[in-house]
Amino acid sequence: MSFTSTNTPLTVIHLNGPINSGKTTIGLALSRLLPDARFIDGDDHDAPEDAPFDVQWAIALERLVTQIAQARERHLVIAYPIGEAEFERLRAACDARDARLFVVTLAPPEAVARSNRGERVLTDWERQRIGQMYREGYASRAFSDCVIDTSSASANVCATEIARRVAFPAH
């Protein structure tokens, strides 16, 4: 029988990227692939859907910081688009926990992200927001440990590549 305490070395793998880049799908596949892993969708927060973005993001970020502090798993896979300020907050939460933070930016070409992929049918608002997110740099964050084009590989292939990069980071 194994017991995992809050002192277990924790690796937080944060999947960043614009809407429809594959964060949730790949995150779920990655959490199934890694030993002792849990997936957290940053969109699953208690903020009202009609709340302004900054309010939703503040609530989501606070939830993620709390989840990092309380994690008992070896791997925490988080899917949520972040900017520099959110990255700094997550990094501080990981530092406080002595956890490793590994940020993966998922970056299919914008035209691919703006198209209906898999079973997801985008709304006009989502298509507009995707364009805005590309202009704001969500597909090319400087703090990323790696950037993956998710346009031509399956979620499982992308998850396997991320797991490989987490295990064997480039020096």
C-alpha positions as CSV (number, residue, x, y, z in Angstrom):
1,M,0.0,0.0,0.0
2,S,1.4,3.4,-0.9
3,F,0.7,6.6,0.9
4,T,1.3,9.9,-0.9
5,S,1.8,12.9,1.4
6,T,2.0,16.6,0.6
7,N,5.8,16.2,0.8
8,T,5.8,14.0,-2.3
9,P,7.9,15.6,-5.1
10,L,5.3,17.3,-7.3
11,T,5.6,18.2,-10.9
12,V,3.0,20.6,-12.2
13,I,2.6,20.4,-16.0
14,H,0.7,23.5,-17.1
15,L,-0.8,23.3,-20.6
16,N,-1.2,26.9,-22.0
17,G,-2.5,28.0,-25.3
18,P,-5.4,29.7,-27.0
19,I,-9.0,28.3,-27.1
20,N,-9.2,25.1,-29.2
21,S,-5.5,24.4,-29.1
22,G,-6.1,21.0,-27.3
23,K,-5.5,21.8,-23.7
24,T,-8.3,19.8,-22.2
25,T,-8.1,16.8,-24.6
26,I,-4.3,16.5,-24.4
27,G,-4.4,17.2,-20.6
28,L,-6.8,14.3,-20.0
29,A,-4.6,12.0,-22.2
30,L,-1.4,13.2,-20.4
31,S,-3.0,12.6,-16.9
32,R,-3.9,9.0,-18.0
33,L,-0.3,8.5,-19.3
34,L,1.6,9.8,-16.3
35,P,1.9,7.8,-13.0
36,D,-0.1,9.2,-10.1
37,A,-1.5,12.2,-12.0
38,R,-4.6,14.4,-11.7
39,F,-6.1,16.6,-14.4
40,I,-7.5,20.1,-13.5
41,D,-9.4,22.1,-16.1
42,G,-8.9,25.7,-15.2
43,D,-12.3,26.5,-16.8
44,D,-13.9,24.5,-14.0
45,H,-14.3,27.4,-11.5
46,D,-17.1,28.9,-9.5
47,A,-17.1,32.3,-11.2
48,P,-20.4,33.3,-12.9
49,E,-20.1,32.8,-16.7
50,D,-21.2,36.4,-17.2
51,A,-18.4,37.7,-14.9
52,P,-15.7,39.8,-16.6
53,F,-12.6,37.9,-17.8
54,D,-10.4,39.4,-15.1
55,V,-12.8,38.2,-12.4
56,Q,-13.1,34.7,-13.9
57,W,-9.3,34.5,-14.2
58,A,-8.7,35.7,-10.7
59,I,-11.1,33.0,-9.3
60,A,-9.6,30.3,-11.5
61,L,-6.1,31.2,-10.6
62,E,-6.8,31.2,-6.9
63,R,-8.3,27.7,-7.3
64,L,-5.2,26.5,-9.2
65,V,-2.9,27.9,-6.5
66,T,-4.9,26.1,-3.9
67,Q,-4.8,22.9,-5.8
68,I,-1.0,23.1,-6.1
69,A,-0.7,23.7,-2.4
70,Q,-2.9,20.7,-1.5
71,A,-1.9,18.2,-4.2
72,R,-1.0,14.8,-3.1
73,E,-0.2,13.3,-6.5
74,R,3.2,13.1,-8.2
75,H,1.8,15.0,-11.3
76,L,-0.7,17.7,-11.6
77,V,-1.8,18.5,-15.2
78,I,-3.4,21.9,-15.5
79,A,-5.2,23.2,-18.6
80,Y,-5.7,27.0,-18.7
81,P,-4.5,29.8,-20.9
82,I,-2.1,32.1,-18.9
83,G,-0.1,35.3,-19.4
84,E,3.0,36.5,-17.6
85,A,1.2,37.6,-14.4
86,E,-0.6,34.2,-14.0
87,F,2.7,32.4,-14.8
88,E,4.5,34.3,-12.0
89,R,1.7,33.4,-9.6
90,L,1.8,29.7,-10.5
91,R,5.6,29.7,-10.3
92,A,5.4,31.2,-6.8
93,A,2.9,28.6,-5.7
94,C,5.1,25.8,-7.1
95,D,8.2,27.4,-5.4
96,A,6.3,27.5,-2.1
97,R,5.5,23.8,-2.5
98,D,9.0,23.0,-3.8
99,A,7.3,21.7,-6.9
100,R,8.6,21.7,-10.4
101,L,6.6,23.7,-12.9
102,F,6.8,22.7,-16.6
103,V,4.9,24.9,-19.0
104,V,3.8,23.6,-22.4
105,T,2.3,26.0,-24.9
106,L,0.0,24.3,-27.4
107,A,0.2,26.2,-30.6
108,P,-1.5,24.9,-33.7
109,P,-1.6,27.4,-36.6
110,E,-4.3,30.0,-36.0
111,A,-6.4,28.8,-38.9
112,V,-6.5,25.3,-37.4
113,A,-7.5,26.7,-33.9
114,R,-10.2,28.7,-35.5
115,S,-11.7,25.7,-37.2
116,N,-14.0,23.1,-35.8
117,R,-11.8,20.3,-34.5
118,G,-13.0,16.9,-33.3
119,E,-16.5,17.2,-31.9
120,R,-16.1,20.8,-30.9
121,V,-18.2,23.4,-32.8
122,L,-16.9,26.9,-32.2
123,T,-19.2,29.9,-31.7
124,D,-18.5,33.1,-33.5
125,W,-17.4,34.6,-30.2
126,E,-14.9,31.8,-29.7
127,R,-13.4,32.3,-33.2
128,Q,-13.0,36.0,-32.5
129,R,-11.5,35.3,-29.1
130,I,-9.0,32.8,-30.7
131,G,-7.8,35.5,-33.1
132,Q,-7.4,37.9,-30.2
133,M,-5.5,35.3,-28.2
134,Y,-3.1,34.7,-31.0
135,R,-2.5,38.5,-31.3
136,E,-2.0,38.6,-27.5
137,G,0.7,35.9,-27.7
138,Y,-1.0,32.9,-26.1
139,A,0.5,30.6,-28.7
140,S,4.1,31.8,-28.1
141,R,4.8,32.5,-24.4
142,A,8.4,33.2,-23.6
143,F,8.1,31.3,-20.2
144,S,7.2,28.0,-22.0
145,D,9.5,25.1,-21.5
146,C,8.3,23.8,-24.9
147,V,5.9,24.7,-27.6
148,I,4.0,22.0,-29.5
149,D,2.0,22.3,-32.7
150,T,-1.1,20.2,-32.1
151,S,-2.5,20.5,-35.6
152,S,-1.4,17.2,-37.0
153,A,-0.8,14.8,-34.1
154,S,-3.4,13.0,-32.0
155,A,-4.0,13.9,-28.4
156,N,-2.2,10.7,-27.3
157,V,0.8,11.4,-29.5
158,C,1.0,15.0,-28.1
159,A,0.7,13.6,-24.6
160,T,3.4,11.1,-25.1
161,E,5.7,13.8,-26.5
162,I,5.0,16.1,-23.5
163,A,5.6,13.2,-21.1
164,R,9.0,12.6,-22.8
165,R,9.9,16.3,-22.6
166,V,9.0,16.4,-18.9
167,A,11.1,13.3,-18.2
168,F,14.0,14.5,-20.3
169,P,14.0,18.3,-20.6
170,A,16.4,19.9,-23.0
171,H,19.5,21.4,-21.4
